[in-house]
Amino acid sequence: MRFFLKECLIFALVALSLMAKAQDTLTINGSIDKVFNGRVLCINPMYTYGSDLPNPKNYVESIVKEGKFSFSIPVKELELYLIVIKDDSVKNRFARFLLLPKKTEIVFLDTLLKKYHLTGNDIDKEYHDSIVPIYNTRKFTPEQIHKSLTSWIEGHLNSPLNTFLLKESLLKYISDEEALRLYNLIPDSLKANSYGKELKSIIALYVGKTAPDFSQLDTAGAEISLSQFRGKYVLIDFWASWCGPCRKENPNLVDAIKKNSHKNLEVISVSLDDKREPWIAAIKKDGLGSWKHISDLKGWKNQIAKRYKVRSIPCNFLIDPDGKIIAKNLRGETFPTELSKLIH
């Protein structure tokens, strides 16, 4: 009897281990036109933003044999995937799927990969049936679309789609307060995917949060860090010499700094340039030489810009003496006045 119980326990543990492994793997078995026999299909997560998340170029390959292909991807949460044909000469031949870690079957019905039949992963169907119709811009205004998406999230709090919808469709159109409210409604168990992680890092940069420290070299090669200015107001300005809107905004920036020069204020301009000469020339031409300028000359891959989730420039953050973010994206003719109201 004791031996029997031991055997049962071992069997149960093995079964649980296999179940856990299955839930951590996206397995795809598919069919495609035999014209692609011998060609290589590639699948990889589509991260539509720069971050420290896994490299989107780390794709998985499968050689088509007799019109069949298969993928096995270690993953625990919902992700958006792209399937392409390696070294393809046909433009826009790809397929996108929202998938959970499940056994999935995909049958492509055309050679452009636009028509397909998918089974085993209902989340993709839920997205196309419930969400895609909301995006009908001919039928709905942007405000109606955003309201409908918000209502959908509120009514489907346990859906894995929530972090994807909030990050990809709503975040840039709603206030920080509204984004935080929706984020807090979503169960923590659904925030472990790349979209949930990205939302968490973005929310960490909202007004009232502590500004992340950083350091980079200035134009003279000296290291400048945010923390060395603790006790002062600091305006962190992201720009580049090649950025037309930035150059157009620079007179407002100069005016704002000049009118508040008597106050406890420091400015750190972070350049997204990738060449030193035009960066230095623009500083001189635009009259920006009275404050700190830093850059790693890596363009959009600038480490500070990545840490602060900068997606477009010009962009700025105002930090108070305690290191808290108190304002973002001050600009325009009212810039000097708004800055004066915020610093003492």
BALOBA-1460 file (C-alpha; in Angstrom, 3 decimals):
// residues 344
<rec num="1" residu="m" x="0.000" y="0.000" z="0.000"/>
<rec num="2" residu="r" x="2.823" y="2.369" z="0.932"/>
<rec num="3" residu="f" x="4.536" y="1.609" z="-2.398"/>
<rec num="4" residu="f" x="1.296" y="2.306" z="-4.273"/>
<rec num="5" residu="l" x="0.883" y="5.693" z="-2.563"/>
<rec num="6" residu="k" x="4.485" y="6.573" z="-3.392"/>
<rec num="7" residu="e" x="3.916" y="5.707" z="-7.050"/>
<rec num="8" residu="c" x="0.748" y="7.826" z="-7.133"/>
<rec num="9" residu="l" x="2.583" y="10.762" z="-5.584"/>
<rec num="10" residu="i" x="5.378" y="10.530" z="-8.151"/>
<rec num="11" residu="f" x="2.835" y="10.329" z="-10.967"/>
<rec num="12" residu="a" x="0.971" y="13.374" z="-9.637"/>
<rec num="13" residu="l" x="4.177" y="15.405" z="-9.348"/>
<rec num="14" residu="v" x="5.218" y="14.499" z="-12.890"/>
<rec num="15" residu="a" x="1.755" y="15.426" z="-14.201"/>
<rec num="16" residu="l" x="1.832" y="18.778" z="-12.423"/>
<rec num="17" residu="s" x="5.313" y="19.455" z="-13.781"/>
<rec num="18" residu="l" x="4.175" y="18.704" z="-17.337"/>
<rec num="19" residu="m" x="1.093" y="20.913" z="-16.905"/>
<rec num="20" residu="a" x="3.218" y="23.800" z="-15.622"/>
<rec num="21" residu="k" x="5.619" y="23.379" z="-18.532"/>
<rec num="22" residu="a" x="2.742" y="23.359" z="-21.022"/>
<rec num="23" residu="q" x="1.391" y="26.593" z="-19.535"/>
<rec num="24" residu="d" x="4.821" y="28.203" z="-20.010"/>
<rec num="25" residu="t" x="5.058" y="27.333" z="-23.712"/>
<rec num="26" residu="l" x="3.348" y="28.589" z="-26.832"/>
<rec num="27" residu="t" x="3.194" y="25.677" z="-29.260"/>
<rec num="28" residu="i" x="2.099" y="26.387" z="-32.836"/>
<rec num="29" residu="n" x="1.462" y="23.796" z="-35.506"/>
<rec num="30" residu="g" x="0.559" y="25.264" z="-38.856"/>
<rec num="31" residu="s" x="-0.173" y="24.737" z="-42.496"/>
<rec num="32" residu="i" x="0.758" y="26.942" z="-45.434"/>
<rec num="33" residu="d" x="0.735" y="26.698" z="-49.224"/>
<rec num="34" residu="k" x="3.298" y="24.149" z="-50.430"/>
<rec num="35" residu="v" x="4.805" y="26.834" z="-52.657"/>
<rec num="36" residu="f" x="6.723" y="27.782" z="-49.508"/>
<rec num="37" residu="n" x="8.298" y="24.350" z="-49.048"/>
<rec num="38" residu="g" x="11.922" y="24.806" z="-48.034"/>
<rec num="39" residu="r" x="11.370" y="28.445" z="-47.007"/>
<rec num="40" residu="v" x="11.921" y="29.583" z="-43.416"/>
<rec num="41" residu="l" x="9.123" y="31.091" z="-41.334"/>
<rec num="42" residu="c" x="10.091" y="33.327" z="-38.413"/>
<rec num="43" residu="i" x="8.028" y="34.279" z="-35.379"/>
<rec num="44" residu="n" x="8.937" y="36.843" z="-32.744"/>
<rec num="45" residu="p" x="7.195" y="39.044" z="-30.157"/>
<rec num="46" residu="m" x="6.289" y="42.504" z="-31.428"/>
<rec num="47" residu="y" x="7.442" y="44.998" z="-28.825"/>
<rec num="48" residu="t" x="6.381" y="48.349" z="-30.237"/>
<rec num="49" residu="y" x="8.573" y="50.381" z="-27.949"/>
<rec num="50" residu="g" x="12.181" y="50.646" z="-26.834"/>
<rec num="51" residu="s" x="12.786" y="49.014" z="-23.485"/>
<rec num="52" residu="d" x="14.898" y="46.584" z="-21.538"/>
<rec num="53" residu="l" x="12.503" y="43.774" z="-22.427"/>
<rec num="54" residu="p" x="13.724" y="40.830" z="-24.532"/>
<rec num="55" residu="n" x="15.248" y="41.735" z="-27.891"/>
<rec num="56" residu="p" x="12.476" y="41.557" z="-30.538"/>
<rec num="57" residu="k" x="15.067" y="40.221" z="-33.018"/>
<rec num="58" residu="n" x="15.374" y="37.012" z="-30.995"/>
<rec num="59" residu="y" x="12.986" y="35.139" z="-33.267"/>
<rec num="60" residu="v" x="12.275" y="31.432" z="-33.635"/>
<rec num="61" residu="e" x="12.550" y="29.765" z="-37.062"/>
<rec num="62" residu="s" x="10.767" y="26.866" z="-38.718"/>
<rec num="63" residu="i" x="11.469" y="25.314" z="-42.134"/>
<rec num="64" residu="v" x="8.325" y="24.581" z="-44.143"/>
<rec num="65" residu="k" x="8.080" y="20.876" z="-45.048"/>
<rec num="66" residu="e" x="5.186" y="19.532" z="-47.080"/>
<rec num="67" residu="g" x="3.257" y="22.686" z="-46.282"/>
<rec num="68" residu="k" x="3.715" y="22.251" z="-42.522"/>
<rec num="69" residu="f" x="5.575" y="24.308" z="-39.914"/>
<rec num="70" residu="s" x="5.799" y="24.421" z="-36.128"/>
<rec num="71" residu="f" x="7.051" y="26.696" z="-33.366"/>
<rec num="72" residu="s" x="7.691" y="26.179" z="-29.665"/>
<rec num="73" residu="i" x="8.240" y="29.375" z="-27.679"/>
<rec num="74" residu="p" x="8.848" y="29.602" z="-23.914"/>
<rec num="75" residu="v" x="6.432" y="32.273" z="-22.697"/>
<rec num="76" residu="k" x="4.131" y="32.741" z="-19.712"/>
<rec num="77" residu="e" x="1.802" y="35.549" z="-20.711"/>
<rec num="78" residu="l" x="-0.091" y="37.205" z="-23.555"/>
<rec num="79" residu="e" x="2.092" y="38.700" z="-26.280"/>
<rec num="80" residu="l" x="1.640" y="40.039" z="-29.800"/>
<rec num="81" residu="y" x="3.541" y="37.952" z="-32.356"/>
<rec num="82" residu="l" x="4.675" y="38.574" z="-35.905"/>
<rec num="83" residu="i" x="5.122" y="35.754" z="-38.433"/>
<rec num="84" residu="v" x="7.158" y="36.528" z="-41.560"/>
<rec num="85" residu="i" x="8.969" y="34.629" z="-44.284"/>
<rec num="86" residu="k" x="12.719" y="34.975" z="-43.927"/>
<rec num="87" residu="d" x="14.485" y="36.917" z="-46.700"/>
<rec num="88" residu="d" x="11.116" y="37.621" z="-48.343"/>
<rec num="89" residu="s" x="11.037" y="39.901" z="-51.404"/>
<rec num="90" residu="v" x="7.283" y="40.510" z="-51.128"/>
<rec num="91" residu="k" x="6.430" y="43.644" z="-49.161"/>
<rec num="92" residu="n" x="3.884" y="43.550" z="-46.341"/>
<rec num="93" residu="r" x="3.680" y="39.756" z="-46.310"/>
<rec num="94" residu="f" x="3.267" y="39.032" z="-42.621"/>
<rec num="95" residu="a" x="0.716" y="37.954" z="-40.028"/>
<rec num="96" residu="r" x="0.111" y="39.245" z="-36.506"/>
<rec num="97" residu="f" x="-1.489" y="37.328" z="-33.664"/>
<rec num="98" residu="l" x="-2.292" y="37.967" z="-30.008"/>
<rec num="99" residu="l" x="-1.526" y="34.663" z="-28.322"/>
<rec num="100" residu="l" x="-1.439" y="33.070" z="-24.891"/>
<rec num="101" residu="p" x="0.866" y="30.140" z="-24.030"/>
<rec num="102" residu="k" x="-1.343" y="27.384" z="-25.423"/>
<rec num="103" residu="k" x="-1.319" y="24.716" z="-28.096"/>
<rec num="104" residu="t" x="-2.367" y="26.552" z="-31.217"/>
<rec num="105" residu="e" x="-3.102" y="25.612" z="-34.819"/>
<rec num="106" residu="i" x="-2.845" y="28.101" z="-37.672"/>
<rec num="107" residu="v" x="-3.894" y="27.370" z="-41.252"/>
<rec num="108" residu="f" x="-2.932" y="30.087" z="-43.725"/>
<rec num="109" residu="l" x="-5.536" y="30.363" z="-46.491"/>
<rec num="110" residu="d" x="-3.584" y="32.591" z="-48.897"/>
<rec num="111" residu="t" x="0.025" y="33.246" z="-49.896"/>
<rec num="112" residu="l" x="0.049" y="36.771" z="-48.429"/>
<rec num="113" residu="l" x="-0.602" y="35.430" z="-44.902"/>
<rec num="114" residu="k" x="-3.577" y="37.766" z="-44.496"/>
<rec num="115" residu="k" x="-6.280" y="35.099" z="-44.366"/>
<rec num="116" residu="y" x="-6.039" y="32.324" z="-41.849"/>
<rec num="117" residu="h" x="-7.941" y="29.977" z="-39.570"/>
<rec num="118" residu="l" x="-6.741" y="29.815" z="-35.962"/>
<rec num="119" residu="t" x="-7.830" y="27.374" z="-33.265"/>
<rec num="120" residu="g" x="-6.731" y="26.697" z="-29.707"/>
<rec num="121" residu="n" x="-6.092" y="30.335" z="-28.787"/>
<rec num="122" residu="d" x="-9.413" y="32.127" z="-28.386"/>
<rec num="123" residu="i" x="-7.800" y="35.387" z="-27.263"/>
<rec num="124" residu="d" x="-6.986" y="36.366" z="-30.867"/>
<rec num="125" residu="k" x="-10.605" y="35.787" z="-31.881"/>
<rec num="126" residu="e" x="-11.836" y="37.752" z="-28.865"/>
<rec num="127" residu="y" x="-9.672" y="40.691" z="-29.911"/>
<rec num="128" residu="h" x="-10.887" y="40.674" z="-33.520"/>
<rec num="129" residu="d" x="-14.549" y="40.088" z="-32.599"/>
<rec num="130" residu="s" x="-14.826" y="42.462" z="-29.617"/>
<rec num="131" residu="i" x="-12.113" y="45.102" z="-29.970"/>
<rec num="132" residu="v" x="-11.370" y="45.623" z="-33.672"/>
<rec num="133" residu="p" x="-14.964" y="46.838" z="-34.416"/>
<rec num="134" residu="i" x="-14.471" y="49.584" z="-31.820"/>
<rec num="135" residu="y" x="-11.657" y="51.040" z="-33.951"/>
<rec num="136" residu="n" x="-14.064" y="51.865" z="-36.804"/>
<rec num="137" residu="t" x="-13.087" y="55.505" z="-37.374"/>
<rec num="138" residu="r" x="-15.769" y="55.907" z="-40.049"/>
<rec num="139" residu="k" x="-18.447" y="55.091" z="-37.501"/>
<rec num="140" residu="f" x="-16.995" y="56.496" z="-34.269"/>
<rec num="141" residu="t" x="-15.115" y="59.632" z="-33.214"/>
<rec num="142" residu="p" x="-11.775" y="59.247" z="-31.402"/>
<rec num="143" residu="e" x="-13.492" y="60.243" z="-28.160"/>
<rec num="144" residu="q" x="-16.127" y="57.525" z="-28.629"/>
<rec num="145" residu="i" x="-13.436" y="54.954" z="-29.382"/>
<rec num="146" residu="h" x="-11.477" y="55.828" z="-26.242"/>
<rec num="147" residu="k" x="-14.653" y="55.762" z="-24.146"/>
<rec num="148" residu="s" x="-15.648" y="52.361" z="-25.566"/>
<rec num="149" residu="l" x="-12.201" y="50.897" z="-24.924"/>
<rec num="150" residu="t" x="-12.283" y="52.226" z="-21.364"/>
<rec num="151" residu="s" x="-15.712" y="50.694" z="-20.810"/>
<rec num="152" residu="w" x="-14.530" y="47.385" z="-22.258"/>
<rec num="153" residu="i" x="-11.592" y="47.235" z="-19.835"/>
<rec num="154" residu="e" x="-13.854" y="48.120" z="-16.903"/>
<rec num="155" residu="g" x="-16.283" y="45.386" z="-17.912"/>
<rec num="156" residu="h" x="-13.639" y="42.709" z="-18.569"/>
<rec num="157" residu="l" x="-11.141" y="43.179" z="-15.746"/>
<rec num="158" residu="n" x="-9.981" y="39.564" z="-15.911"/>
<rec num="159" residu="s" x="-9.197" y="39.647" z="-19.625"/>
<rec num="160" residu="p" x="-5.499" y="39.258" z="-20.578"/>
<rec num="161" residu="l" x="-6.155" y="41.882" z="-23.284"/>
<rec num="162" residu="n" x="-6.368" y="44.727" z="-20.765"/>
<rec num="163" residu="t" x="-2.697" y="45.652" z="-20.482"/>
<rec num="164" residu="f" x="-2.316" y="45.451" z="-24.265"/>
<rec num="165" residu="l" x="-5.290" y="47.762" z="-24.842"/>
<rec num="166" residu="l" x="-4.239" y="50.251" z="-22.173"/>
<rec num="167" residu="k" x="-0.642" y="50.454" z="-23.401"/>
<rec num="168" residu="e" x="-1.177" y="50.320" z="-27.162"/>
<rec num="169" residu="s" x="-4.542" y="52.027" z="-27.681"/>
<rec num="170" residu="l" x="-5.371" y="54.320" z="-24.770"/>
<rec num="171" residu="l" x="-2.274" y="55.530" z="-22.959"/>
<rec num="172" residu="k" x="-1.339" y="58.458" z="-25.199"/>
<rec num="173" residu="y" x="-4.914" y="59.734" z="-25.405"/>
<rec num="174" residu="i" x="-5.923" y="59.811" z="-21.743"/>
<rec num="175" residu="s" x="-4.649" y="61.653" z="-18.680"/>
<rec num="176" residu="d" x="-2.070" y="60.165" z="-16.353"/>
<rec num="177" residu="e" x="-4.732" y="60.024" z="-13.650"/>
<rec num="178" residu="e" x="-7.118" y="58.038" z="-15.840"/>
<rec num="179" residu="a" x="-4.348" y="55.687" z="-16.983"/>
<rec num="180" residu="l" x="-3.358" y="55.029" z="-13.373"/>
<rec num="181" residu="r" x="-6.988" y="54.396" z="-12.412"/>
<rec num="182" residu="l" x="-7.403" y="51.797" z="-15.156"/>
<rec num="183" residu="y" x="-4.031" y="50.217" z="-14.401"/>
<rec num="184" residu="n" x="-4.983" y="49.797" z="-10.750"/>
<rec num="185" residu="l" x="-8.252" y="48.088" z="-11.748"/>
<rec num="186" residu="i" x="-6.400" y="45.329" z="-13.608"/>
<rec num="187" residu="p" x="-5.479" y="42.326" z="-11.410"/>
<rec num="188" residu="d" x="-1.756" y="42.035" z="-10.669"/>
<rec num="189" residu="s" x="-1.742" y="38.525" z="-12.117"/>
<rec num="190" residu="l" x="-2.435" y="40.007" z="-15.564"/>
<rec num="191" residu="k" x="0.369" y="42.603" z="-15.408"/>
<rec num="192" residu="a" x="3.251" y="40.151" z="-15.868"/>
<rec num="193" residu="n" x="3.381" y="40.368" z="-19.683"/>
<rec num="194" residu="s" x="5.572" y="42.868" z="-21.531"/>
<rec num="195" residu="y" x="2.723" y="45.398" z="-21.759"/>
<rec num="196" residu="g" x="2.084" y="45.257" z="-18.016"/>
<rec num="197" residu="k" x="5.794" y="45.685" z="-17.288"/>
<rec num="198" residu="e" x="6.032" y="48.604" z="-19.675"/>
<rec num="199" residu="l" x="2.959" y="50.242" z="-18.118"/>
<rec num="200" residu="k" x="4.536" y="49.901" z="-14.681"/>
<rec num="201" residu="s" x="7.725" y="51.625" z="-15.825"/>
<rec num="202" residu="i" x="5.751" y="54.408" z="-17.551"/>
<rec num="203" residu="i" x="3.567" y="55.027" z="-14.501"/>
<rec num="204" residu="a" x="6.752" y="55.299" z="-12.433"/>
<rec num="205" residu="l" x="7.400" y="58.522" z="-14.387"/>
<rec num="206" residu="y" x="4.075" y="60.195" z="-13.620"/>
<rec num="207" residu="v" x="3.832" y="63.466" z="-11.691"/>
<rec num="208" residu="g" x="4.453" y="62.802" z="-8.016"/>
<rec num="209" residu="k" x="6.883" y="59.932" z="-8.605"/>
<rec num="210" residu="t" x="10.602" y="60.065" z="-7.849"/>
<rec num="211" residu="a" x="12.675" y="60.868" z="-10.936"/>
<rec num="212" residu="p" x="15.165" y="58.101" z="-11.798"/>
<rec num="213" residu="d" x="18.780" y="59.102" z="-11.313"/>
<rec num="214" residu="f" x="21.147" y="59.126" z="-14.270"/>
<rec num="215" residu="s" x="24.606" y="60.220" z="-15.307"/>
<rec num="216" residu="q" x="26.157" y="61.036" z="-18.666"/>
<rec num="217" residu="l" x="29.080" y="63.035" z="-20.053"/>
<rec num="218" residu="d" x="28.743" y="66.711" z="-20.914"/>
<rec num="219" residu="t" x="30.301" y="68.544" z="-23.848"/>
<rec num="220" residu="a" x="33.633" y="68.786" z="-21.987"/>
<rec num="221" residu="g" x="33.711" y="65.104" z="-21.041"/>
<rec num="222" residu="a" x="32.716" y="65.640" z="-17.388"/>
<rec num="223" residu="e" x="30.143" y="63.325" z="-15.834"/>
<rec num="224" residu="i" x="26.867" y="65.001" z="-14.894"/>
<rec num="225" residu="s" x="24.266" y="63.252" z="-12.749"/>
<rec num="226" residu="l" x="20.766" y="64.229" z="-11.668"/>
<rec num="227" residu="s" x="21.455" y="63.398" z="-8.014"/>
<rec num="228" residu="q" x="24.214" y="66.013" z="-7.758"/>
<rec num="229" residu="f" x="21.511" y="68.687" z="-8.013"/>
<rec num="230" residu="r" x="19.312" y="67.346" z="-5.193"/>
<rec num="231" residu="g" x="17.973" y="70.329" z="-3.266"/>
<rec num="232" residu="k" x="17.325" y="72.291" z="-6.463"/>
<rec num="233" residu="y" x="14.643" y="72.359" z="-9.099"/>
<rec num="234" residu="v" x="15.892" y="70.612" z="-12.223"/>
<rec num="235" residu="l" x="14.450" y="70.865" z="-15.709"/>
<rec num="236" residu="i" x="15.423" y="67.820" z="-17.791"/>
<rec num="237" residu="d" x="15.048" y="68.721" z="-21.454"/>
<rec num="238" residu="f" x="15.215" y="66.110" z="-24.230"/>
<rec num="239" residu="w" x="16.043" y="67.436" z="-27.693"/>
<rec num="240" residu="a" x="18.344" y="67.024" z="-30.734"/>
<rec num="241" residu="s" x="20.006" y="69.287" z="-33.276"/>
<rec num="242" residu="w" x="18.165" y="67.515" z="-36.124"/>
<rec num="243" residu="c" x="14.746" y="67.955" z="-34.484"/>
<rec num="244" residu="g" x="12.841" y="70.815" z="-36.159"/>
<rec num="245" residu="p" x="10.172" y="71.184" z="-33.436"/>
<rec num="246" residu="c" x="12.942" y="71.209" z="-30.795"/>
<rec num="247" residu="r" x="14.827" y="74.008" z="-32.527"/>
<rec num="248" residu="k" x="11.578" y="75.931" z="-32.920"/>
<rec num="249" residu="e" x="10.849" y="75.501" z="-29.202"/>
<rec num="250" residu="n" x="14.337" y="76.533" z="-28.050"/>
<rec num="251" residu="p" x="13.575" y="80.320" z="-27.967"/>
<rec num="252" residu="n" x="10.756" y="79.599" z="-25.487"/>
<rec num="253" residu="l" x="13.132" y="77.480" z="-23.427"/>
<rec num="254" residu="v" x="15.779" y="80.219" z="-23.414"/>
<rec num="255" residu="d" x="13.175" y="82.817" z="-22.426"/>
<rec num="256" residu="a" x="11.833" y="80.607" z="-19.612"/>
<rec num="257" residu="i" x="15.291" y="79.982" z="-18.187"/>
<rec num="258" residu="k" x="16.303" y="83.647" z="-18.464"/>
<rec num="259" residu="k" x="13.171" y="84.835" z="-16.609"/>
<rec num="260" residu="n" x="13.737" y="82.301" z="-13.831"/>
<rec num="261" residu="s" x="17.538" y="82.480" z="-13.617"/>
<rec num="262" residu="h" x="17.387" y="84.041" z="-10.146"/>
<rec num="263" residu="k" x="15.593" y="81.010" z="-8.749"/>
<rec num="264" residu="n" x="16.883" y="77.695" z="-7.408"/>
<rec num="265" residu="l" x="16.840" y="76.103" z="-10.879"/>
<rec num="266" residu="e" x="19.241" y="73.958" z="-12.887"/>
<rec num="267" residu="v" x="18.742" y="72.765" z="-16.462"/>
<rec num="268" residu="i" x="20.075" y="69.550" z="-17.979"/>
<rec num="269" residu="s" x="19.556" y="69.176" z="-21.711"/>
<rec num="270" residu="v" x="19.834" y="65.577" z="-22.928"/>
<rec num="271" residu="s" x="20.599" y="65.365" z="-26.642"/>
<rec num="272" residu="l" x="19.437" y="62.504" z="-28.859"/>
<rec num="273" residu="d" x="22.098" y="63.380" z="-31.404"/>
<rec num="274" residu="d" x="24.427" y="60.695" z="-32.724"/>
<rec num="275" residu="k" x="27.131" y="63.089" z="-33.954"/>
<rec num="276" residu="r" x="29.034" y="65.549" z="-31.776"/>
<rec num="277" residu="e" x="29.614" y="68.370" z="-34.290"/>
<rec num="278" residu="p" x="25.971" y="69.267" z="-35.099"/>
<rec num="279" residu="w" x="25.070" y="68.913" z="-31.399"/>
<rec num="280" residu="i" x="27.720" y="71.438" z="-30.323"/>
<rec num="281" residu="a" x="26.896" y="73.759" z="-33.229"/>
<rec num="282" residu="a" x="23.170" y="73.790" z="-32.365"/>
<rec num="283" residu="i" x="23.898" y="74.632" z="-28.719"/>
<rec num="284" residu="k" x="25.904" y="77.637" z="-29.842"/>
<rec num="285" residu="k" x="23.526" y="78.780" z="-32.594"/>
<rec num="286" residu="d" x="20.404" y="78.564" z="-30.407"/>
<rec num="287" residu="g" x="22.048" y="80.283" z="-27.425"/>
<rec num="288" residu="l" x="21.730" y="77.323" z="-25.064"/>
<rec num="289" residu="g" x="25.197" y="77.520" z="-23.549"/>
<rec num="290" residu="s" x="24.245" y="78.748" z="-20.081"/>
<rec num="291" residu="w" x="23.291" y="75.314" z="-18.715"/>
<rec num="292" residu="k" x="24.374" y="71.652" z="-18.693"/>
<rec num="293" residu="h" x="24.325" y="69.581" z="-21.879"/>
<rec num="294" residu="i" x="24.859" y="65.820" z="-21.903"/>
<rec num="295" residu="s" x="24.626" y="62.984" z="-24.428"/>
<rec num="296" residu="d" x="25.964" y="59.501" z="-25.145"/>
<rec num="297" residu="l" x="25.588" y="60.232" z="-28.898"/>
<rec num="298" residu="k" x="23.461" y="57.134" z="-29.447"/>
<rec num="299" residu="g" x="20.450" y="58.891" z="-30.964"/>
<rec num="300" residu="w" x="17.132" y="57.323" z="-29.959"/>
<rec num="301" residu="k" x="19.059" y="54.676" z="-28.040"/>
<rec num="302" residu="n" x="20.236" y="57.295" z="-25.540"/>
<rec num="303" residu="q" x="20.126" y="55.493" z="-22.197"/>
<rec num="304" residu="i" x="18.503" y="58.369" z="-20.308"/>
<rec num="305" residu="a" x="15.842" y="58.801" z="-22.989"/>
<rec num="306" residu="k" x="15.089" y="55.068" z="-22.796"/>
<rec num="307" residu="r" x="14.864" y="55.204" z="-19.005"/>
<rec num="308" residu="y" x="12.476" y="58.159" z="-19.174"/>
<rec num="309" residu="k" x="10.384" y="56.480" z="-21.908"/>
<rec num="310" residu="v" x="10.894" y="59.352" z="-24.344"/>
<rec num="311" residu="r" x="8.949" y="58.585" z="-27.527"/>
<rec num="312" residu="s" x="9.025" y="62.019" z="-29.124"/>
<rec num="313" residu="i" x="10.920" y="65.263" z="-28.715"/>
<rec num="314" residu="p" x="10.905" y="67.980" z="-27.520"/>
<rec num="315" residu="c" x="10.060" y="66.538" z="-24.120"/>
<rec num="316" residu="n" x="10.855" y="67.694" z="-20.608"/>
<rec num="317" residu="f" x="10.430" y="66.852" z="-16.925"/>
<rec num="318" residu="l" x="10.509" y="69.324" z="-14.035"/>
<rec num="319" residu="i" x="11.939" y="67.868" z="-10.825"/>
<rec num="320" residu="d" x="11.511" y="69.479" z="-7.397"/>
<rec num="321" residu="p" x="14.239" y="69.763" z="-4.714"/>
<rec num="322" residu="d" x="13.126" y="66.436" z="-3.198"/>
<rec num="323" residu="g" x="13.632" y="64.627" z="-6.502"/>
<rec num="324" residu="k" x="9.912" y="64.325" z="-7.338"/>
<rec num="325" residu="i" x="8.474" y="64.913" z="-10.816"/>
<rec num="326" residu="i" x="6.138" y="67.917" z="-10.570"/>
<rec num="327" residu="a" x="5.448" y="68.690" z="-14.249"/>
<rec num="328" residu="k" x="6.023" y="67.338" z="-17.747"/>
<rec num="329" residu="n" x="6.178" y="68.771" z="-21.246"/>
<rec num="330" residu="l" x="6.161" y="72.479" z="-20.488"/>
<rec num="331" residu="r" x="6.405" y="74.374" z="-23.759"/>
<rec num="332" residu="g" x="5.065" y="77.179" z="-25.909"/>
<rec num="333" residu="e" x="4.738" y="80.885" z="-25.231"/>
<rec num="334" residu="t" x="3.309" y="80.180" z="-21.770"/>
<rec num="335" residu="f" x="6.413" y="78.175" z="-20.811"/>
<rec num="336" residu="p" x="8.082" y="81.019" z="-18.810"/>
<rec num="337" residu="t" x="4.884" y="81.774" z="-16.872"/>
<rec num="338" residu="e" x="4.113" y="78.127" z="-16.128"/>
<rec num="339" residu="l" x="7.662" y="77.517" z="-14.962"/>
<rec num="340" residu="s" x="7.514" y="80.561" z="-12.664"/>
<rec num="341" residu="k" x="4.362" y="79.212" z="-11.016"/>
<rec num="342" residu="l" x="5.972" y="75.852" z="-10.291"/>
<rec num="343" residu="i" x="9.309" y="76.896" z="-8.814"/>
<rec num="344" residu="h" x="9.866" y="79.028" z="-5.732"/>
